[in-house]
């Protein structure tokens, strides 16, 4: 089980180190969905007391039973686990997509274009065109 247990807000905004346990299936599904969207490693805390660290790359919430697929560190074959076997999740790795949203990219490109336009303007002024 995770050492630190965070309350489960809606919607979940996982940060590295945040840990969740579930009071019910709705919370389990919510945190698993957040883990699926997370672009870093997570640690699954299983009902058996075991832990598995790796990258959760797929989930089937509508399956019978609902399952997740995870690339576990040190193993080459993905692991399939039923939702009910998962007692908690810790977002243990850095989210590699953090700060790489479309909005961040757009702001960066806008700044680059402004700097480019200013450089062209200065060059045109120096040549006497403006």
DOMI-960407 format. One record per residue: x, y, z of N, C-alpha, C, O in turn; residue in three letters; residue number from 1. Coordinates in steps of 0.2 Angstrom, whole numbers, plus 2048, in hexadecimal, padded with zeros to 3 digits. Layout:
(site (X Y Z) (X Y Z) (X Y Z) (X Y Z) ALA NUM)
...
END
This chain:
(site (804 7FA 800) (800 800 800) (804 806 800) (80A 806 803) UNK 1)
(site (802 80C 7FD) (806 812 7FD) (807 814 804) (802 814 808) UNK 2)
(site (80D 818 805) (80E 81B 80C) (809 821 80C) (806 822 811) UNK 3)
(site (80A 825 807) (806 82B 808) (7FF 82A 804) (7FF 828 7FE) UNK 4)
(site (7FA 82C 807) (7F3 82B 803) (7F0 832 802) (7EF 836 807) UNK 5)
(site (7EF 834 7FC) (7EC 83A 7FB) (7E5 839 7FA) (7E2 834 7F8) UNK 6)
(site (7E1 83E 7FC) (7DA 83E 7FA) (7D9 83E 7F3) (7DD 840 7EF) UNK 7)
(site (7D3 83C 7F0) (7D2 83B 7E9) (7CE 841 7E7) (7C8 841 7E8) UNK 8)
(site (7D1 846 7E4) (7CD 84C 7E2) (7CA 84A 7DB) (7CC 845 7D8) UNK 9)
(site (7C6 84E 7D8) (7C3 84D 7D2) (7C4 853 7CE) (7C2 859 7D0) UNK 10)
(site (7C7 853 7C8) (7CB 84E 7C5) (7D2 84D 7C8) (7D4 852 7CB) UNK 11)
(site (7D5 847 7C7) (7DB 846 7CA) (7E1 84A 7C6) (7E1 849 7C0) UNK 12)
(site (7E5 84D 7C9) (7EB 850 7C6) (7F1 84D 7C9) (7F4 850 7CE) UNK 13)
(site (7F3 847 7C7) (7F9 844 7CA) (7FF 848 7C9) (801 84A 7C4) UNK 14)
(site (803 848 7CF) (80A 84A 7CE) (80E 845 7D1) (80C 840 7D5) UNK 15)
(site (815 845 7CF) (819 840 7D1) (819 83F 7D9) (81A 844 7DD) UNK 16)
(site (818 839 7DC) (818 838 7E3) (811 838 7E6) (811 835 7EB) UNK 17)
(site (80C 83A 7E2) (805 839 7E5) (803 832 7E5) (805 82E 7E0) UNK 18)
(site (800 830 7EA) (7FE 829 7EB) (7F6 829 7ED) (7F4 82D 7F1) UNK 19)
(site (7F3 824 7EA) (7EC 823 7EB) (7EA 81C 7ED) (7ED 818 7EB) UNK 20)
(site (7E5 81C 7F2) (7E2 815 7F3) (7DB 817 7F2) (7D8 81C 7F1) UNK 21)
(site (7D7 811 7F1) (7D0 812 7EF) (7CB 810 7F4) (7CC 80B 7F7) UNK 22)
(site (7C6 814 7F5) (7C0 812 7F9) (7BB 80E 7F6) (7B7 80B 7F9) UNK 23)
(site (7BB 80F 7EF) (7B6 80B 7EB) (7B8 80A 7E4) (7BD 80D 7E2) UNK 24)
(site (7B4 807 7E0) (7B6 806 7D9) (7B6 80C 7D5) (7BA 80D 7D0) UNK 25)
(site (7B2 811 7D6) (7B2 817 7D3) (7B8 81B 7D4) (7BB 81E 7CF) UNK 26)
(site (7BB 81B 7DA) (7C1 81E 7DB) (7C7 81A 7D7) (7CC 81D 7D5) UNK 27)
(site (7C6 813 7D8) (7CB 80F 7D4) (7CC 811 7CD) (7D1 812 7CA) UNK 28)
(site (7C6 811 7CA) (7C6 813 7C2) (7C8 81A 7C1) (7CC 81B 7BC) UNK 29)
(site (7C7 81F 7C5) (7C9 825 7C4) (7D1 826 7C5) (7D4 829 7C1) UNK 30)
(site (7D4 823 7CA) (7DB 823 7CA) (7DE 81F 7C5) (7E4 821 7C2) UNK 31)
(site (7DB 819 7C3) (7DE 815 7BD) (7DE 819 7B7) (7E3 819 7B3) UNK 32)
(site (7D9 81D 7B6) (7D8 821 7B0) (7DE 827 7B0) (7E1 828 7AB) UNK 33)
(site (7DF 82A 7B6) (7E4 82F 7B7) (7EB 82B 7B5) (7EF 82F 7B2) UNK 34)
(site (7EC 825 7B8) (7F2 822 7B7) (7F3 820 7AF) (7F9 820 7AD) UNK 35)
(site (7EE 81F 7AC) (7EF 81E 7A4) (7F1 824 7A1) (7F5 824 79C) UNK 36)
(site (7EE 82A 7A3) (7F0 830 7A0) (7F7 833 7A2) (7FA 837 79E) UNK 37)
(site (7F9 830 7A7) (800 832 7AA) (805 82F 7A6) (805 82A 7A3) UNK 38)
(site (80A 833 7A4) (810 831 79F) (816 82F 7A3) (81B 830 7A0) UNK 39)
(site (815 82D 7A9) (81B 82B 7AD) (81A 824 7B0) (814 821 7AF) UNK 40)
(site (81F 822 7B4) (81E 81B 7B7) (819 81C 7BD) (819 821 7C0) UNK 41)
(site (816 817 7BF) (811 816 7C5) (813 810 7C8) (816 80B 7C6) UNK 42)
(site (811 810 7CF) (812 80A 7D3) (80B 807 7D5) (807 80B 7D8) UNK 43)
(site (809 801 7D3) (803 7FE 7D5) (804 7FB 7DB) (809 7F7 7DC) UNK 44)
(site (800 7FC 7E0) (7FF 7F8 7E6) (7FA 7F3 7E6) (7F4 7F5 7E6) UNK 45)
(site (7FB 7ED 7E6) (7F7 7E8 7E5) (7F3 7E6 7EB) (7F6 7E7 7F1) UNK 46)
(site (7ED 7E3 7EB) (7EA 7E0 7F1) (7EE 7DB 7F5) (7ED 7DA 7FB) UNK 47)
(site (7F2 7D7 7F1) (7F6 7D2 7F4) (7FC 7D5 7F8) (7FF 7D2 7FC) UNK 48)
(site (7FD 7DC 7F8) (803 7DF 7FB) (809 7E0 7F7) (80D 7E4 7F9) UNK 49)
(site (809 7DD 7F1) (80E 7DE 7EC) (80E 7E5 7E9) (809 7E8 7E9) UNK 50)
(site (814 7E7 7E6) (814 7ED 7E2) (817 7EC 7DB) (81B 7E7 7DB) UNK 51)
(site (815 7F0 7D6) (817 7EF 7D0) (818 7F6 7CD) (814 7FA 7CD) UNK 52)
(site (81F 7F8 7CB) (820 7FE 7C8) (821 7FE 7C1) (824 7F9 7BE) UNK 53)
(site (81E 802 7BD) (81F 802 7B6) (81A 807 7B3) (818 80C 7B6) UNK 54)
(site (819 806 7AC) (815 80B 7A8) (80E 808 7A6) (80E 803 7A3) UNK 55)
(site (809 80B 7A9) (802 808 7A7) (800 80B 7A0) (800 811 79F) UNK 56)
(site (800 807 79B) (7FF 809 794) (7F8 807 791) (7F7 80A 78C) UNK 57)
(site (7F4 804 795) (7ED 802 792) (7E9 800 798) (7EB 7FE 79D) UNK 58)
(site (7E3 801 797) (7DD 7FF 79C) (7D7 7FD 798) (7D6 800 792) UNK 59)
(site (7D3 7F9 79B) (7CD 7F7 798) (7C8 7F7 79D) (7C6 7F2 7A1) UNK 60)
(site (7C5 7FD 79E) (7C0 7FE 7A4) (7B9 7FA 7A3) (7B6 7F9 7A7) UNK 61)
(site (7B8 7F9 79C) (7B2 7F5 79B) (7B2 7EE 79A) (7AE 7EA 799) UNK 62)
(site (7B9 7EB 79B) (7BA 7E4 79B) (7B6 7E0 7A0) (7B4 7E3 7A5) UNK 63)
(site (7B6 7DA 79F) (7B3 7D5 7A5) (7B8 7D0 7A7) (7B8 7CB 7A4) UNK 64)
(site (7BC 7D2 7AC) (7BC 7D8 7B0) (7C0 7DD 7AD) (7C4 7DC 7A8) UNK 65)
(site (7C0 7E3 7AF) (7C4 7E9 7AD) (7CB 7E8 7AF) (7CD 7E5 7B4) UNK 66)
(site (7D0 7E9 7AA) (7D7 7E8 7AB) (7DB 7EE 7A9) (7D9 7F2 7A5) UNK 67)
(site (7E1 7ED 7AB) (7E6 7F2 7A9) (7EC 7EE 7A6) (7ED 7E8 7A8) UNK 68)
(site (7F0 7F1 7A2) (7F6 7EE 79F) (7FC 7F3 7A1) (7FB 7F9 7A0) UNK 69)
(site (801 7F0 7A3) (807 7F4 7A6) (80D 7F1 7A4) (80E 7EA 7A4) UNK 70)
(site (812 7F5 7A2) (819 7F3 7A1) (81D 7F3 7A7) (81E 7F9 7AA) UNK 71)
(site (81E 7EE 7AA) (821 7EE 7B1) (829 7EE 7B0) (82C 7EB 7AC) UNK 72)
(site (82C 7F2 7B4) (833 7F3 7B4) (836 7EC 7B5) (835 7E8 7B9) UNK 73)
(site (83B 7EB 7B0) (83F 7E4 7B1) (83C 7DF 7AE) (83E 7D9 7AE) UNK 74)
(site (836 7E0 7AB) (832 7DA 7A7) (831 7DC 7A0) (830 7E2 79E) UNK 75)
(site (831 7D7 79B) (830 7D9 794) (829 7D8 792) (827 7DB 78D) UNK 76)
(site (826 7D4 796) (81F 7D3 794) (81A 7D7 798) (81A 7D7 79E) UNK 77)
(site (815 7DA 794) (810 7DE 798) (80C 7DA 79D) (80B 7D4 79B) UNK 78)
(site (80A 7DD 7A2) (806 7DA 7A7) (7FF 7DC 7A7) (7FE 7E2 7A6) UNK 79)
(site (7FA 7D7 7A7) (7F3 7D9 7A7) (7F1 7D8 7AE) (7F2 7D3 7B2) UNK 80)
(site (7ED 7DD 7B1) (7EB 7DC 7B8) (7E4 7DF 7B8) (7E2 7E4 7B5) UNK 81)
(site (7E0 7DB 7BC) (7D9 7DD 7BD) (7D9 7E3 7C1) (7DD 7E4 7C6) UNK 82)
(site (7D4 7E8 7C0) (7D3 7EE 7C5) (7D3 7EC 7CC) (7D6 7EF 7D0) UNK 83)
(site (7CF 7E7 7CE) (7CE 7E5 7D5) (7D4 7E3 7D8) (7D4 7E3 7DE) UNK 84)
(site (7D9 7E1 7D5) (7E0 7DF 7D8) (7E4 7E5 7DA) (7E9 7E5 7DE) UNK 85)
(site (7E2 7EB 7D8) (7E6 7F1 7D9) (7E3 7F5 7DF) (7DD 7F7 7DF) UNK 86)
(site (7E7 7F5 7E4) (7E4 7F9 7EB) (7E6 800 7EB) (7E3 804 7EE) UNK 87)
(site (7EC 802 7E7) (7EE 809 7E7) (7F3 80A 7E2) (7F6 806 7DF) UNK 88)
(site (7F4 810 7E0) (7F8 813 7DB) (7FC 818 7DE) (7FA 81D 7E0) UNK 89)
(site (803 818 7DC) (807 81E 7DE) (80A 820 7D7) (80D 81C 7D3) UNK 90)
(site (80A 826 7D6) (80D 829 7D0) (814 82A 7D1) (816 82F 7D4) UNK 91)
(site (818 825 7D0) (81F 825 7D2) (824 828 7CE) (82A 829 7D0) UNK 92)
(site (823 828 7C7) (827 82B 7C3) (826 832 7C0) (820 834 7C1) UNK 93)
(site (82A 835 7BD) (829 83C 7BA) (825 83B 7B4) (825 837 7B0) UNK 94)
(site (820 840 7B4) (81B 840 7AE) (81F 843 7A8) (820 849 7A8) UNK 95)
(site (821 83F 7A3) (826 842 79E) (822 847 79A) (825 84A 796) UNK 96)
(site (81B 847 79A) (818 84C 796) (816 852 799) (813 856 797) UNK 97)
(site (818 852 7A0) (816 858 7A4) (81A 85E 7A0) (81F 85E 79F) UNK 98)
(site (816 864 7A0) (818 86A 79D) (819 86A 795) (81B 86E 792) UNK 99)
(site (816 864 792) (817 864 78B) (810 864 788) (80F 861 782) UNK 100)
(site (80C 868 78B) (805 868 788) (805 86D 781) (80A 870 780) UNK 101)
(site (7FF 86C 77E) (7FF 870 778) (7FF 877 779) (802 87B 776) UNK 102)
(site (7FC 87A 77F) (7FC 881 781) (803 883 782) (805 888 780) UNK 103)
(site (807 87F 786) (80E 881 787) (812 881 780) (816 886 77F) UNK 104)
(site (811 87D 77C) (814 87D 775) (812 883 771) (817 886 76E) UNK 105)
(site (80C 885 771) (809 88A 76E) (80C 891 771) (80E 895 76D) UNK 106)
(site (80D 891 777) (810 897 77A) (817 898 778) (81A 89D 777) UNK 107)
(site (81B 892 778) (822 892 776) (823 895 76F) (827 899 76E) UNK 108)
(site (81F 892 76B) (81F 894 764) (81D 89B 762) (820 89E 75E) UNK 109)
(site (818 89E 766) (816 8A5 765) (81C 8A9 767) (81E 8AE 764) UNK 110)
(site (820 8A7 76D) (825 8AB 76F) (82B 8AB 76A) (82E 8B0 769) UNK 111)
(site (82C 8A5 767) (831 8A5 762) (830 8A9 75C) (834 8AC 759) UNK 112)
(site (829 8A9 75A) (827 8AD 754) (828 8B4 755) (82A 8B8 751) UNK 113)
(site (826 8B6 75B) (827 8BE 75D) (82E 8C0 75D) (830 8C5 75A) UNK 114)
(site (833 8BB 75F) (83A 8BD 75F) (83C 8BD 758) (841 8C2 757) UNK 115)
(site (83A 8B9 754) (83C 8B9 74D) (83A 8BF 749) (83D 8C2 745) UNK 116)
(site (833 8C1 74B) (831 8C7 747) (834 8CD 74A) (836 8D2 746) UNK 117)
(site (836 8CD 750) (83A 8D3 753) (841 8D4 74F) (843 8D9 74E) UNK 118)
(site (844 8CE 74E) (84B 8CE 74B) (84A 8D0 744) (84F 8D4 742) UNK 119)
(site (845 8CE 740) (844 8D0 739) (843 8D8 739) (845 8DB 735) UNK 120)
(site (83F 8DA 73E) (83D 8E1 73E) (844 8E5 73F) (845 8EA 73C) UNK 121)
(site (848 8E3 744) (84E 8E7 745) (853 8E7 73F) (856 8EC 73D) UNK 122)
(site (853 8E1 73B) (857 8E0 735) (854 8E5 730) (858 8E8 72C) UNK 123)
(site (84E 8E6 72F) (84B 8EA 72A) (84C 8F1 72C) (84D 8F5 727) UNK 124)
(site (84C 8F3 732) (84D 8FA 734) (854 8FC 733) (856 901 731) UNK 125)
(site (859 8F7 734) (860 8F8 733) (862 8F9 72C) (866 8FD 72A) UNK 126)
(site (85E 8F6 727) (85F 8F7 720) (85B 8FD 71D) (85B 8FE 717) UNK 127)
(site (857 900 722) (853 906 71F) (84D 905 71C) (84A 909 719) UNK 128)
(site (84A 8FF 71D) (844 8FD 71A) (83E 8FF 71E) (838 900 71C) UNK 129)
(site (83F 900 725) (83A 902 729) (83B 908 72D) (838 90B 731) UNK 130)
END
